[in-house]
Amino acid sequence: MADIQTVDAVDTGARDGEKQPKSVRVVLLALMITMMLAMLDNMIVGTAMPTIVGDLGGLEHLSWVVTAYTLATAAATPIWGKLGDMYGRKGSFMSSIVIFLIGSALSGMAQNMGELIGFRAVQGLGAGGLMVGVMAIIGDLIPPRERGKYQGMMAGIMALAMIGGPLVGGTITDNWGWRWSFYINLPLGVVALVAISAVLHLPKKRAKTRIDYLGAALLTIGITSIVLVTTWGGTEYAWTSARIMELIGIGVAALVGFLFWQTRAAEPIVPLHIFRSRNFTLMSIIGFVTGFAMFGATLFLPLYQQAVQGASATNSGLLLLPMLGAMLVTSMVAGRVTTNTGRYKIFPVVGGVLMVGGLYLLSTMDTDTSRFMSGVFMAVLGLGMGCLMQITMLVAQNSVQMKDMGVASSSTTLFRTLGSSFGVAIMGALFNNRVQDVMAEKAGALGAKITEQSAQLDAASLAKLPEAAREAYQQAVSAGTHSAFVLGAAVALVVMVASVFVKEVPLKGAGPKGDEAAQAAQPPLAESV
């Protein structure tokens, strides 16, 4: 089996139109398995949570099982990207997989809720490097012009994880027990580790400077504060409470200090010069908004279909099939067109228009909207997201030098993660407030009491309601989703505006000789403002 000796060797083969070496395909398969691990975990564990609480107790700490993982993942993401740039991609990526697997094994062995929360944080530290490692290694191995071919593959894995996650989680929990929702990661992770260790050979690096520990600490504090604000705001604490205000103050101070320090650090965690690239900055903004809209939609669409349209909660992932299927098809088409033509600006532009249109159409749903029509509206949104999901990473990576590939990948991933946190929090707060207001208006004191604890009722609670209260709740959910999606459409307008200013810089790597000559003549940051 041929080894991958250097990135340049792979680039040369791609430029000459040769078939990718078998070793590259093996590595890509291992990367896809790792990507699946990162995306499946929360969805499988989410399905198992009721059983976990029943076994371990500690219902009051339930939210921390997810929050600890999310916090650790978000905080670790930019640090893993920088470590890969400084000390080599292979070693940092394999280390993140090992930490993730250790966290998975320990989580499966947890004997109480406190242990599970701690072990989930360990798992999250490793997970922060999984997606970043996948994107950065693909950035090393595959020239941007050829990278579009693999967009459909990545989108397919994302769709498979969202659809299959709840089904797999339910099956594992019912037949093997909740501990296997963590243990299932181990065999897949070991396969990925073996393949990467045996086949992937990238140039080794050894940075002469030390890690920017102060920058890492300030960034971690800032990100942690932001995620806690979006997680707790409107649920655990009121948005105007002292605790939320304290977290906002700490987060802002830490991030301002971080930006100040990055201009002086010898080897900054996030080199600010990458934001001088117009395209990179625009892709970061577009990624943030895409995360905002996508995860907000995946939260409220199943809720609407279950509460208003009477769909079963068991197959909740299947309810998103029109959106995810459209996203998969569009991503594959966008990748193929980008590879064949080298053109990509059209996709953010069209994607922004379709995203705004899809979110607006979803905001028009009411208690009389059929499943077919809601499926059409979801498909429109999916088409828009398919134009954006992978193009943002491709253009961001094409906008930086190879030495900054890791921080470019991690920064883009981080902005999308933060966007999803803000989307779920802000759209969720708007939804909850609207549902509670409409319930109080339609069902009086009974309606207010029903939604006093939570605006989201499960199927069992909904079935127990009197018919009048159930109809009022359906109208309230319709009103809540309307408000949430109107906000999403308004935020998505940013994508339409930002995409207009994207400059179509030729993609590096394979393509017609004319394109190569144009690329060679360009300075590293030719699209800088």
N, C-alpha and C positions, 0 to 999 in steps of 0.2 A: 504494500500500500504506500502510495507516494505521500511524503510529508509536505506540510506547508512550511517552507523554509522562511520566507519573509513575505510581508505584504506586497512588496514590489513584484515578486515573482507571480503572485496571483493576479495583480493588476495587468502585467504584461500578457498573460494568457488571455485575460478577458478582452484586452484591446485587440489582440490578434484574432478574436472571434473563436478561439478554441473552447472546447467544452470544459466546464469546471472540473478540476481533479476530483477523484472519488473521495479523497480525504476531506476536501472542502464540504462536500455533501454530507459526510458523516458528522463533521463539526456542526453544520447547520441543523441537522437532526437533533443533536445533543442540545443545541441552543433553544430549539423549539420546545423540547421537553422541559428545560429549565424555565422558559417563559410560561409554560402551562402551570408549573408548580406555583409561580408567583401569582398568577391570576386566579387559580382555582381555590387557593387556600381559604380566603375569607368566605367564599360562597359555600364551600363544603362545611366549614366550621359554623357558619351562621345557621344552617339547617339543623346542626346537631346541638345548638345551644340549649333548647328546652330540656333535652335529655341530660346534658352536662349539669345544668342547674339542679335537676332532680336528683342527680347522683351526689354531687359535691356540696350542694347547698350554696349559700352566699348570694341570694338573688339580688341583694342591694349592691353587689359589686359586679353585676353582670356586664354593664357597659364597659368596664375597664378591660375585659377580655379582648374586646375589639380595639378600644382606645390605646391600650399599651402597645399593641402590634402596629397600629397606624402611626403613632408618635415615633416609635423606634424606626420604622421604615422611612418616614419623611425626613427625620433628622440624619439618618445614615446615608441617604441617597447621594447628596453632593460629595460626601467624604469618600465614598467608594469610587466615584468617578475620578476624583483627584488622585487617589492611591493608584489607580490603574495607569494614569498618565505618568506618575512619578516612578513607580516600581515595576511596571509591566502588567499588561491586561490579564494574562493567563493566571498568574499567581493570585491576584486580588479577586478574580472571578471565582476561582476554585475555593478560596477562603470563605467567600460569602455563601457559597453552596454548603460547605461544611458547617458553618455557623447556623444556617437555616435548618439543616438536617438535625443538628444537635438540639436546637430549640424545639423541633417537631417531636423528636424522641422524648425529650423531657416533658413536653406538654402532654403527651400521651400517657406518661407515668404520674402525672400530678395527682396528689391525694387530697387537695383542698383548693378552694378558689384562689387563695393568695399565691400558692405555688403556680397555678395555671397562669395567672396574670404575669408573674415574673418570667416564666418560661416563654410566654407569648412575646414578651419584650425581647428576649434573646432571639427568638425566631424572626421578629421584625427587623432586628439589626442585620441579620443575614439577608432578609428579603430586600432590603434597601439596595443591595448590590446585584440582585438577580437581573432585574429588567435593564439596569444601567449596563451591566456586563454584556448582556445579549446585544444591545444596540451598539455599544462601542466596539465589540469584536466584529460584528457584521460591518461596521464602519471601517475597520482595519482590513478586513478580507475582501470586501466587495466594493468596487468603484461606485460612486454615486449613480452614474449612468446605468449601471447594471442592477443597482440595489432595488429599483422599482419592481423587478420580477418577484421579489420576496415579500412585497407589501401584502399581497393577497394571502400569503401563508400566515403572516402575523395577524392579520385581521380575522382569518379563519380560526386561529387559536383563541383569539379574544372572544369571538362569537360562540365557539364551542364551550369555553369556560363559563360564559354567562348563561348559556342554555342548559349545559349539562351539570354545572356545579350543584344547584339545588337537588337535582335528581340523584347524582352520585352521592351527595351528602346524606340524603334520606335513605338510600339503599344501604350504604355502609353502616349507618347508625342502627337501622332496623335489624340488620342481619349479623353484623360483627361487633357492634357496640361503638360508642362514641369515640373511644380511644383510637380506633382505626382511622378516624377522620384525620388524625395526625400521623399515624404510622404509615399511611398510604404514600406519604411523601418519600419515605426512605428508599424503597426499591427504585423508584423513578430517579431520585437524586443520585443514587449510586451508579446507575446506568449512564447518566449524564457525566458524572465525574470521571468514570473509566474512559469514556469516549474522548472527552476533552484532554485528559492526561496523556492518552496514547497517540492522538492524532494532531492536536493543535500545537504548533511550534511557531511562536512569535518571538521577535527579538527581545532579549532580556534588557531591562533598564535598571539603573541604580542612580537615584537622585543624589546629588552632592549636598543639597540643602535639606533641612529637617522639615517635618510636617508642621504646618501652621496650626499649632494647638489652640492658640488664642482665637484665631478666626473660626476654627471648628467649634469651639465652645460657644462663642457668640452666636454663630449661625444656628447651633442646636437649640440654644435658649430661645432665640427668635422664632424658629419654626415650631418648637414645642408650644410656645405661648399662643401662636396663631391657631394651631390645630385644636388646642384646648378651648380657645374662645369659640371656634366654630362648632366644636363638639358639645360644649356645655351651655352656650348661649341660647336662651329660650327654652331650655329643658331642665338641666340641673339648677341653673341660676338665671334670673331675669337679665335681659341684655343691659339694663342700667344698674345692675347690682355692683357692689364694691369689688367683689371677686373678679368679675369680668373686666371692670375698669382697671384693676391692678394688672391683670394679664395683658391687656392691651398696652398699658404703659410699659411693662417689662418687655413685651415683644417689640414695640417701636424703638425703645432705647437700645435693645440688643442689636436690632437690624441696622440702626443708624451707626452704632459703634462698629459693627461688622463691616459696613461699607467704608467707613473711615479707615479701618485697619487694613482692608484689602489693598488700599492704595500705597501702603508702606511695607507690607509683608514681603519677604524675599521669595516665597513660593506660595502665593495666595490660594486658598481653597477654591475660590471662584474668581479667576482673573477677569477684572472688569473690562479689559480691552476687548473681550469677545462681544461685548454689547455695543462696541463702536460699529459693528457690522449691522447695517440696517435690516438685512434679511433675518439675522439671528434674533434681534430684538423683536421684530414683527412675529416670527414664529413662536417665540416665548409667549407673547400676548395671545396669539391665536390658540396655542395649546392650552393656556389657562382657561379661555372662554369655552373651548371644546370640552374640557373636563367639567366645567361648570354645567353646561347644558346636558352632556351625556349622562352623568351620574345623577343629576336631578331627574332626568327622564326615566332612568331605570328604577328610581325609587318610587315615583308616583304612578307610572303607567300600570304596574301590576296591582297597586292599591285601588286605582280607579276601576280596573276590569273586575276585580274581585268584589268590591263593595257595590258598584253600580250595575255592572253587566253580569254579575252572578257567576263569574269564572271560578274554577277550582284553584285553591292555593297550592295544591300538591305539585302541580306542574307549572309553577310560576315562571320559571325560565322560558318555557315555551310561549308564554304570552308576548315575549319580546321578539319572537322569530321574524315578523315582518321588518322590524327595524334592523335587527342584526343581520338578516339575510341580505337586505338591500345594502347595508354597510359593507358586507363581504364582497358582493358583486362589484360595487363601485370601486372598492379599494383595489381589486384585481385588475379592473379595466384601467384605472389611473396608473397603476404600476407598469402595466404593459405599454401604455401610450408613452409614459415618461421614458421607459427604456428605449423604445423605438425612435422617438423623436427628440428626446432631450428637453422637451418643453414641459413646464409644470405650473406656470403662473395661473393658467386657466382653472386649475383645480381648487385653489383657495378661493378664487373669485366665485366660481359656481357653487362650491361648498358653502360659502357664507350665505348666498342667496337661498339655497335649499334649506339650510339650517334655520334661518329666520322664518321661511315659509312653513316648514314642518312644525316648528314650535307654535307659530300662530294658529295653524290648523288644529293642533292638539288643544289649544286654549278654547276652541269653539265647541268642544265636546260637552254634551249635557246628558241628562238621564235618558234621552231618546236616541242617542247615537248608537248605531249598530256596531257590532264587532268588525264587520267588513270595512266600514268607513274609518273606524279608529285604526284598523290595520293599514289602510291606505295612508293615513296621516303619519303613522309611525314609519312607513316605508320612505316617505318624503324626507323625514328627519334622518333616517338611516343613509339615504343617498348623500345627503349633505355631509354627514360625519365620515362616510367612506372616502370622500374627496379630501378630508383634512387629517385623519388620524395618523397616517404614516408619512404623508407629504411633509408635515411639520418637522418630523425628525430628520427626514432626508435633506430638506433645505437647510435646517440648522447645522447639520454635520457638514454640509457642503460649504458653509459660510465660515468655517474655522480651519486653522492649520491642523495637521495630523497630530501634533503634540498636545493639542487641546481637545481631542476627540472625546475623551472621557468626561471632562467637565461640561462640554457641550451637550453630550447625551444625558448626563445627570441633571443639568440645569433644565433642559426641556422636559424631562420626566418629572422633576420637582414642580415646575409651574403647572403641569397638568394635574398632579396630585393635589396641590394647593387649590387649584380651580375646582376640583371635585369636592374638596372639603367645604369651600365657600358655597358651592352650588347646593349641596345637601343641607347645609345649615340655614342659608338665607331663604331658599325656596321652601324648606321645611317649616321655618318659622312663619312665613307668609301663609302657607297651607294650613297649619295648625290654627292660627288666629282666625282665618276665614271660616274654617269648619266650626270652630267654637261659636263664632258670632252668628252664623246661619242657624246652628242648632238651637241657640238661645232664642233666636227670632222665630223659628218655625215650631219648636216644640216646648218653648217656655222653660220653666224650672227643671222639668225632666230632661230636656235636651242639654241644658247646662250641666246637669249632674252626670249625664252619660259621658260627656267629653271632658269632664273635670280633670281626670288623670291623664288622658291621652286622646288626641284627635283621631288616632288610628286604631280601629277596633278589629279584632281577629274574627274569623268566620263564626266561631262558637258564640262570641258575645253578640255579634250582629244577628244571629238566628234567634236569640232570646228576646230581642227587642219587640215591643208591640208594633203592629203594622204601621201605624201613623208615625212612630218614632223612627222606624226603619226607612220609610219614605223620606222623612226629613233628613236623615243621615245621608241618604243617597244624593239628595239635592245639595247638602252641605259639602260632600266630597266633590261633586261636580263644580261647585263654586270655588273650592280650594284649589283644584287642579287648574281651573281657568286662571286664577290669580298667579299661580306658580309658573305656568307656561307663558303668560303674558310677560312676566318678569324675564323669563328665559329668552324670549324673542327679543326683548329690548336689549339685553346684554349681548346677544348674538349679533346685533347690528355692528358691534365693534369689529367682528370678523370681516364683515362686508367692507368696512372702511379700511381696515389694516391691509387686507389683501390687495387693494388697489395700489398700494405703495410698494408691494413686493417687486424687486428687480430681478428679472430672469437671467441670472448669471449662469453661463454654461456649466453643466455638471462635469466634475472631474472624472477622468477615466475613459472607458470605452466609448466608441462612437466614431463618426466620420472624421477623417483627418483634419478637415477644416475646423471642426469643433475643438479638436485637440490643440490645434495651433492657436486658436483663439484663447483657449484656457491657459496654454503655456505663456501667452503674452500678458496674462492678467497678473497683477500683484495679488498676494494672499488674501487681502480683504478689499477686493476691487469694488464691492458693493457698499463699502462704508459710507456713512453720511458725510 
